[in-house]
């Protein structure tokens, strides 16, 4: 799923670059370097995030477990931080602004999110809570109880729906930060909601899951970026008048 995601993101990134009104100033070499940088950021950040956010005790008892990738364990929020760092380094290296990079790549990220969740479903992992809804499923790796197929909920919302919204939202020229802000806001809302029917990786403050806690700053920052971007748009329009 990771391989399919990277190929899909690479293809759509080149397609966006060919539409000059959406993403001017990009060439094939830059796109390939950006995708490679983000791939490294996702893998390294996702792996480190899994242990920093969800398996903190393991780092102290067995730090080499981080290298045991065959046992699985990747954190989206860690992967996102890895991608942001990769974008920052890429921006400095290629003399582009950070949000020029972020706004360009943001509409493509849901491809990886959706396919990743589909992979979780195929593997029968990261299942949902016990339920009696008609579409409940049994995941043998958990037990014999019917559960929410929360991986499919995430595939639909974080993958398909988020991709369609961002793709069409970014189809028009938007002020800087707007697309990035919309991604953070919508993903944060979708993930926060789905956590209520997903078996949590960790609980904090009695009921709040670690996934929800990590989504709160995403939502806040997303709202802030959208507001700032619209403020900049209004300022530019006022100057033109």
VOGU-3710 file (C-alpha; in Angstrom, 3 decimals, decimal comma):
1> xxxxxxxxxx> 0,000/0,000/0,000  2,881/2,355/0,696  4,357/1,635/-2,731  1,019/2,157/-4,481  0,549/5,383/-2,526  3,929/6,800/-3,498  3,361/5,963/-7,171  -0,100/7,563/-7,098  1,179/10,662/-5,314  4,070/10,979/-7,782
11> xxxxxxxxxx> 1,708/10,727/-10,775  -0,791/13,254/-9,410  1,988/15,612/-8,321  3,257/15,688/-11,903  -0,293/16,209/-13,126  -0,737/19,186/-10,784  2,594/20,616/-11,904  1,425/20,519/-15,530  -1,576/22,684/-14,637  0,277/25,966/-14,432
21> xxxxxxxxxx> -2,548/27,899/-12,796  -2,431/25,506/-9,828  1,269/24,863/-9,339  3,685/26,841/-11,448  7,445/26,650/-11,095  7,722/22,880/-10,599  9,690/20,458/-12,730  9,914/16,671/-12,765  13,248/16,547/-10,936  11,964/18,697/-8,084
31> xxxxxxxxxx> 8,848/16,571/-7,752  10,875/13,368/-7,616  13,163/14,850/-4,950  10,158/16,052/-2,944  8,381/12,685/-3,093  11,573/10,856/-2,089  12,094/13,257/0,819  8,499/12,763/1,955  8,848/8,979/1,676  11,801/9,080/4,042
41> xxxxxxxxxx> 9,948/11,482/6,326  6,876/9,226/6,482  8,821/6,071/7,267  11,271/7,541/9,784  8,751/9,895/11,378  5,990/7,290/11,450  8,236/4,740/13,112  9,641/7,140/15,712  6,172/8,547/16,381  4,803/5,071/17,098
51> xxxxxxxxxx> 7,272/4,645/19,954  7,235/8,227/21,217  3,428/8,468/21,307  2,261/4,898/21,886  5,147/2,714/23,052  7,201/5,073/25,178  8,141/2,423/27,746  9,577/0,193/25,016  12,218/2,800/24,134  13,737/2,473/27,611
61> xxxxxxxxxx> 13,542/-1,325/27,834  14,367/-2,240/24,244  15,367/0,748/22,059  16,397/-1,571/19,201  12,715/-2,482/18,796  12,403/0,664/16,684  14,422/-1,122/14,000  12,187/-4,228/14,051  9,952/-2,978/11,242  8,703/-6,510/10,486
71> xxxxxxxxxx> 6,635/-6,256/13,683  4,773/-3,248/12,325  3,890/-0,032/14,075  3,583/3,330/12,299  2,053/6,528/13,671  0,285/8,922/11,308  1,071/11,938/13,468  4,735/10,935/13,598  4,715/10,466/9,832  3,137/13,908/9,404
81> xxxxxxxxxx> 5,866/15,509/11,506  8,430/13,657/9,390  6,856/14,987/6,190  6,786/18,548/7,569  10,487/18,340/8,418  11,204/16,931/4,951  9,230/19,788/3,352  11,108/22,359/5,440  14,487/20,956/4,393  13,349/20,714/0,757
91> xxxxxxxxxx> 12,105/24,316/0,850  15,432/25,600/2,181  17,397/23,567/-0,350  15,309/24,684/-3,346  14,686/28,250/-2,180  10,914/27,871/-2,034  8,644/28,958/0,800  7,524/26,230/3,204  3,828/26,725/2,480  4,423/26,627/-1,263
101> xxxxxxxxxx> 5,618/23,060/-0,675  2,949/22,192/1,898  0,048/23,535/-0,182  1,317/21,604/-3,199  1,595/18,238/-1,431  -1,393/18,478/0,968  -4,123/17,402/-1,533  -2,115/14,259/-2,318  -1,582/12,996/1,236  -5,083/11,418/1,555
111> xxxxxxxxxx> -4,048/8,878/-1,097  -1,516/7,431/1,311  -3,892/7,739/4,264  -6,715/5,905/2,515  -4,596/3,092/1,116  -2,834/2,712/4,454  -6,158/2,179/6,219  -7,202/-0,268/3,527  -4,005/-2,157/4,298  -4,931/-2,160/7,995
121> xxxxxxxxxx> -8,284/-3,713/7,086  -6,691/-6,384/4,893  -4,265/-7,218/7,703  -7,132/-7,398/10,215  -5,487/-4,842/12,536  -6,476/-1,598/14,264  -10,074/-2,784/14,560  -13,021/-0,947/16,067  -14,990/-1,306/19,271  -17,574/-4,019/19,877
131> xxxxxxxxxx> -20,941/-3,109/18,336  -24,277/-4,527/17,158  -24,593/-2,497/13,937  -25,674/-4,620/10,924  -22,315/-4,180/9,163  -20,225/-5,223/12,171  -17,354/-7,618/11,434  -15,378/-10,185/13,389  -11,597/-9,725/13,451  -10,046/-13,065/14,477
141> xxxxxxxxxx> -6,864/-11,403/15,722  -8,972/-9,604/18,343  -11,676/-12,065/19,431  -15,004/-13,467/18,244  -16,995/-10,307/18,981  -18,579/-8,224/16,181  -16,801/-4,897/15,856  -16,869/-1,639/13,911  -14,731/-1,918/10,744  -13,141/1,395/11,745
151> xxxxxxxxxx> -10,375/0,938/9,179  -12,999/1,268/6,423  -14,474/4,346/8,087  -11,001/5,897/8,020  -10,438/4,762/4,430  -13,655/6,520/3,449  -13,272/9,756/5,453  -9,503/10,252/5,708  -8,890/8,826/2,252  -11,715/9,219/-0,272
161> xxxxxxxxxx> -13,694/12,131/1,204  -10,654/14,139/2,295  -8,985/13,641/-1,089  -12,045/14,769/-3,042  -12,585/17,849/-0,870  -8,943/18,950/-1,024  -8,530/18,119/-4,706  -11,488/20,233/-5,775  -10,742/22,927/-3,185  -7,201/23,240/-4,541
171> xxxxxxxxxx> -8,472/23,196/-8,155  -8,809/26,977/-7,890  -6,042/29,375/-6,976  -6,073/29,677/-3,187  -4,169/32,030/-0,898  -1,026/30,622/0,683  -1,669/28,394/3,748  -5,332/27,792/2,826  -4,931/24,266/1,426  -2,566/23,195/4,206
181> xxxxxxxxxx> -4,928/24,602/6,821  -7,910/22,833/5,296  -6,031/19,524/5,339  -5,100/19,832/9,020  -8,600/20,933/9,993  -10,528/18,234/8,142  -8,185/15,365/8,976  -8,234/16,386/12,629  -12,044/16,401/12,699  -12,411/13,087/10,843
191> xxxxxxxxxx> -9,825/11,258/12,947  -11,158/12,706/16,217  -14,660/11,461/15,387  -13,600/7,970/14,277  -11,593/7,459/17,473  -14,919/7,090/19,311  -15,602/3,788/17,503  -12,006/2,558/17,220  -10,194/0,568/19,886  -7,729/3,207/21,125
201> xxxxxxxxxx> -3,975/2,710/21,139  -3,792/4,608/24,425  -6,141/6,502/26,756  -5,289/9,840/28,362  -7,291/11,829/30,899  -9,718/8,969/31,476  -11,588/9,020/28,144  -9,597/11,008/25,584  -7,557/8,785/23,271  -4,003/9,587/22,257
211> xxxxxxxxxx> -5,180/9,902/18,665  -7,755/12,516/19,675  -5,238/14,389/21,801  -2,831/14,607/18,861  -5,658/15,813/16,597  -6,536/18,802/18,800  -3,471/20,886/17,800  -4,067/19,896/14,163  -7,594/21,316/14,310  -6,471/24,491/16,104
221> xxxxxxxxxx> -3,552/25,106/13,731  -5,766/24,278/10,732  -8,347/26,859/11,772  -5,585/29,390/12,368  -4,010/28,846/8,940  -7,373/29,152/7,152  -8,147/32,411/9,001  -4,685/33,841/8,314  -4,891/32,867/4,643  -8,263/34,534/4,229
231> xxxxxxxxxx> -6,973/37,625/5,992  -4,081/37,791/3,553  -6,488/37,343/0,634  -8,674/40,231/1,802  -5,593/42,407/2,293  -4,376/41,682/-1,248  -7,820/42,396/-2,700  -7,947/45,679/-0,792  -4,550/46,701/-2,154  -5,702/45,937/-5,720
241> x> -8,755/48,130/-5,247
//
